[in-house]
Amino acid sequence: MLGTDFIKGSPCWLDLGSPDPSAAAAFYGQVFGWHFESAGPDAGGYGFFQRDGRTVAALGPLTEEGANSAWTVYFRTPDADGTATDTERGGGTVRVEAFDVMDAGRMACLTDPQGGEFAVWQPGSVQGLEKTSDTHSLLWVELHTPDPEAACTFYRGLFGWREQTMEAPGMTYRVLSTAEGDQQDASFGGVAPHQGTGERTRWVPYFAVDDADAIAASAQDSGGSILMPAADVPDVGRIAWLADPFGATFALLKPEPQARP
């Protein structure tokens, strides 16, 4: 299960790039009750989504040329420069070379060989998110890709991830775990094959909710859209896929009692 004791390969940060950060902050405030806190006048409009005074995600303006609004998952690394180099060696690309974010840490923006965009975080004063796996916070991350086996090979080379296959309706799903600890306890995400033509490779964040139907309705009422209505997944929980008013995709999950995604 995703926690905040981050180790190599853990999802440790999550941010949203938006063409209108003020409107995006209002949308997520309405849907999840998040409060947006600016990182200050030198942060270029970047800031933090907080719940109960703890950071659950972040938000900033789009910075890459031609970028569309999207959530970006960051994975912990002890060496952002080295992970960028390994990404290229593994057939991926470096969109933004590693750089320091003041004293907070060092990051790089990367793309896997099949087009999935992600980032890495080498911590300084900021270790990562302050709340996960709780109501209205990050619970799970999921990669949708045309070749799950190749994707797992690539990320295993970067972070040492382990995977375990399970059969789901119409597909084989791969549950991802960090390299250390009990494999089930260390699970944080999964890899799913594309389910239709036109689907692009991407990482999708899942937020924990108590009522997926109500949150989906609230998102739609607030200007977002429902990409997949809430539905039950056996042994997992109730899931819905949504997009915010600017097209950034995210998902909801109300876990079954004692269930692990």
C-alpha positions as CSV (number, residue, x, y, z in Angstrom):
1,M,0.0,0.0,0.0
2,L,1.2,3.5,-0.8
3,G,2.6,5.3,2.2
4,T,4.9,8.2,3.0
5,D,8.0,6.3,4.0
6,F,9.4,6.7,0.5
7,I,12.1,4.4,-0.8
8,K,13.6,4.0,-4.3
9,G,10.8,3.6,-6.9
10,S,8.0,4.7,-4.6
11,P,5.5,7.2,-6.1
12,C,6.4,10.1,-3.9
13,W,5.0,13.2,-5.5
14,L,2.1,14.1,-7.8
15,D,1.4,17.4,-9.6
16,L,-1.0,18.8,-12.1
17,G,0.0,21.0,-15.0
18,S,-2.9,23.2,-16.0
19,P,-3.4,26.1,-18.5
20,D,-5.5,27.8,-15.8
21,P,-4.2,26.9,-12.3
22,S,-6.7,29.2,-10.6
23,A,-9.7,27.5,-12.2
24,A,-8.1,24.0,-11.6
25,A,-7.6,24.8,-7.9
26,A,-11.3,25.8,-7.7
27,F,-12.4,22.6,-9.4
28,Y,-10.4,20.3,-7.1
29,G,-11.4,22.3,-4.1
30,Q,-15.0,21.7,-5.0
31,V,-14.6,18.0,-5.7
32,F,-12.1,16.9,-3.0
33,G,-12.2,19.8,-0.6
34,W,-8.5,20.5,-1.2
35,H,-7.0,23.9,-0.2
36,F,-4.4,25.4,-2.5
37,E,-1.4,27.0,-0.9
38,S,1.0,28.9,-3.1
39,A,4.7,28.0,-2.8
40,G,5.6,31.7,-2.9
41,P,6.3,34.5,-5.3
42,D,9.5,32.8,-6.7
43,A,7.7,29.6,-7.5
44,G,6.2,30.7,-10.8
45,G,2.6,30.0,-9.8
46,Y,3.4,26.5,-8.4
47,G,1.8,25.5,-5.1
48,F,0.4,22.7,-3.0
49,F,-3.0,21.0,-2.7
50,Q,-3.6,20.4,1.0
51,R,-6.1,18.4,3.1
52,D,-6.1,18.7,6.8
53,G,-3.0,20.9,6.6
54,R,-0.9,18.2,4.8
55,T,0.1,18.1,1.1
56,V,-1.7,15.6,-1.0
57,A,-0.7,16.9,-4.5
58,A,0.6,20.0,-6.2
59,L,-0.4,22.3,-9.1
60,G,1.3,24.6,-11.5
61,P,1.1,26.2,-14.9
62,L,2.1,24.2,-18.0
63,T,5.8,24.6,-18.6
64,E,6.7,22.3,-21.5
65,E,6.1,23.4,-25.0
66,G,3.0,21.8,-26.6
67,A,2.0,20.1,-23.3
68,N,-1.6,19.3,-22.5
69,S,-3.1,19.5,-19.0
70,A,-2.2,16.2,-17.2
71,W,-1.3,14.8,-13.8
72,T,2.4,13.7,-13.5
73,V,3.5,10.9,-11.1
74,Y,7.0,11.3,-9.6
75,F,9.0,8.3,-8.4
76,R,11.7,8.5,-5.8
77,T,15.3,8.1,-6.8
78,P,18.6,8.5,-5.0
79,D,20.1,10.0,-8.2
80,A,18.0,12.0,-10.7
81,D,20.8,12.4,-13.1
82,G,21.6,8.7,-13.1
83,T,18.0,7.7,-13.6
84,A,17.7,10.1,-16.6
85,T,20.8,8.5,-18.1
86,D,19.3,5.0,-17.5
87,T,16.1,6.1,-19.1
88,E,17.8,6.9,-22.3
89,R,19.8,3.6,-22.2
90,G,16.5,1.8,-21.8
91,G,15.0,3.4,-24.9
92,G,13.2,6.2,-23.2
93,T,13.7,10.0,-23.6
94,V,14.6,12.8,-21.3
95,R,12.2,15.7,-21.7
96,V,13.7,17.9,-19.1
97,E,17.2,17.3,-17.8
98,A,17.7,17.0,-14.0
99,F,17.7,20.3,-12.2
100,D,17.6,21.5,-8.6
101,V,14.3,22.8,-7.2
102,M,15.8,25.3,-4.8
103,D,16.7,23.2,-1.7
104,A,13.6,21.0,-2.0
105,G,15.2,18.4,-4.2
106,R,16.3,17.5,-7.7
107,M,14.0,16.3,-10.5
108,A,13.9,15.2,-14.1
109,C,11.0,14.8,-16.5
110,L,11.2,11.6,-18.5
111,T,9.2,9.5,-21.0
112,D,9.3,5.7,-21.2
113,P,9.8,3.9,-24.5
114,Q,6.1,3.6,-25.2
115,G,5.4,7.3,-24.6
116,G,4.4,7.2,-20.9
117,E,5.4,10.5,-19.2
118,F,6.7,10.5,-15.7
119,A,9.2,12.3,-13.4
120,V,11.7,11.4,-10.8
121,W,12.4,13.1,-7.5
122,Q,15.7,13.1,-5.6
123,P,14.7,14.5,-2.2
124,G,16.4,17.4,-0.4
125,S,14.3,19.2,2.2
126,V,11.1,17.8,0.7
127,Q,10.7,14.1,1.0
128,G,7.4,13.9,-0.8
129,L,3.6,13.9,-0.2
130,E,2.5,14.3,3.4
131,K,-0.7,12.2,3.1
132,T,-1.5,9.2,1.0
133,S,-3.9,6.2,1.1
134,D,-6.4,8.3,3.0
135,T,-9.7,9.8,1.9
136,H,-9.2,12.3,-1.0
137,S,-5.5,11.5,-1.3
138,L,-3.3,9.4,-3.7
139,L,-4.0,5.7,-3.3
140,W,-2.7,4.0,-6.4
141,V,-1.0,4.7,-9.8
142,E,-1.7,2.9,-13.0
143,L,0.2,2.7,-16.3
144,H,-1.9,2.1,-19.4
145,T,0.4,0.9,-22.2
146,P,0.3,-1.2,-25.4
147,D,3.0,-3.6,-24.2
148,P,2.8,-4.2,-20.4
149,E,5.6,-6.8,-20.5
150,A,8.1,-4.4,-22.1
151,A,7.0,-1.6,-19.8
152,C,7.7,-3.7,-16.8
153,T,11.1,-4.6,-18.1
154,F,11.9,-0.9,-18.6
155,Y,10.8,0.2,-15.2
156,R,12.4,-2.8,-13.5
157,G,15.7,-1.6,-14.9
158,L,15.2,1.9,-13.4
159,F,13.8,1.1,-10.0
160,G,14.0,-2.6,-9.4
161,W,10.2,-3.0,-9.3
162,R,8.6,-6.4,-8.9
163,E,5.4,-7.4,-10.5
164,Q,2.7,-10.0,-9.9
165,T,0.1,-10.9,-12.5
166,M,-3.6,-11.3,-11.8
167,E,-6.4,-12.0,-14.2
168,A,-9.0,-9.2,-14.5
169,P,-12.0,-9.1,-16.8
170,G,-10.7,-9.1,-20.4
171,M,-7.0,-8.7,-19.5
172,T,-4.0,-9.7,-17.5
173,Y,-3.2,-7.0,-14.9
174,R,0.3,-6.6,-13.4
175,V,0.5,-5.3,-9.8
176,L,3.7,-3.3,-9.1
177,S,5.7,-3.3,-5.9
178,T,8.9,-1.6,-4.8
179,A,12.1,-3.8,-4.6
180,E,12.1,-3.9,-0.8
181,G,9.8,-5.6,1.8
182,D,6.8,-7.9,1.6
183,Q,5.6,-7.8,-2.1
184,Q,2.0,-7.3,-1.2
185,D,2.6,-4.7,1.4
186,A,5.0,-2.8,-0.9
187,S,2.4,-2.7,-3.8
188,F,1.6,0.8,-5.1
189,G,0.3,0.5,-8.6
190,G,-0.3,-1.6,-11.7
191,V,0.1,-1.9,-15.4
192,A,-2.8,-2.5,-17.7
193,P,-2.9,-3.1,-21.5
194,H,-4.7,-0.6,-23.8
195,Q,-8.3,-1.5,-24.1
196,G,-9.1,0.2,-27.3
197,T,-7.7,2.0,-30.4
198,G,-6.6,5.5,-29.8
199,E,-5.8,5.1,-26.1
200,R,-2.5,6.8,-25.3
201,T,0.2,5.5,-23.0
202,R,-0.1,7.3,-19.6
203,W,0.1,7.1,-15.9
204,V,-3.2,7.7,-14.1
205,P,-3.5,8.6,-10.4
206,Y,-6.3,7.0,-8.3
207,F,-7.6,9.0,-5.3
208,A,-9.3,7.3,-2.4
209,V,-12.9,8.2,-1.9
210,D,-15.7,7.1,0.4
211,D,-18.4,7.5,-2.4
212,A,-17.2,7.2,-6.0
213,D,-20.7,7.9,-7.4
214,A,-21.1,11.1,-5.4
215,I,-17.6,12.4,-6.2
216,A,-18.1,11.7,-9.9
217,A,-21.4,13.6,-9.9
218,S,-19.7,16.5,-8.1
219,A,-16.9,16.5,-10.7
220,Q,-19.4,16.6,-13.5
221,D,-21.4,19.4,-11.8
222,S,-18.2,21.4,-11.4
223,G,-17.3,21.3,-15.1
224,G,-15.4,18.0,-15.4
225,S,-16.5,14.9,-17.3
226,I,-17.1,11.3,-16.5
227,L,-14.9,9.1,-18.7
228,M,-16.0,5.8,-17.1
229,P,-19.0,5.7,-14.7
230,A,-18.5,4.2,-11.3
231,A,-18.5,0.4,-11.4
232,D,-17.6,-2.4,-9.0
233,V,-14.4,-4.3,-9.6
234,P,-14.4,-7.7,-7.7
235,D,-11.9,-7.9,-4.8
236,V,-10.8,-4.3,-5.5
237,G,-13.6,-1.8,-5.0
238,R,-15.7,0.8,-6.9
239,I,-13.9,2.7,-9.6
240,A,-14.6,5.7,-11.8
241,W,-12.5,7.6,-14.3
242,L,-12.9,11.4,-14.7
243,A,-11.4,14.3,-16.5
244,D,-11.1,17.8,-15.1
245,P,-12.4,20.9,-17.1
246,F,-9.1,21.0,-18.9
247,G,-8.9,17.3,-19.8
248,A,-6.5,16.0,-17.2
249,T,-7.5,12.4,-16.4
250,F,-7.7,11.0,-12.9
251,A,-9.5,8.1,-11.2
252,L,-11.5,7.4,-8.1
253,L,-11.4,4.3,-6.0
254,K,-13.5,3.3,-3.0
255,P,-11.7,0.1,-1.8
256,E,-13.5,-2.9,-0.7
257,P,-13.0,-3.5,3.1
258,Q,-9.6,-5.1,3.6
259,A,-9.1,-5.1,-0.2
260,R,-5.8,-4.1,-1.8
261,P,-6.0,-2.7,-5.4
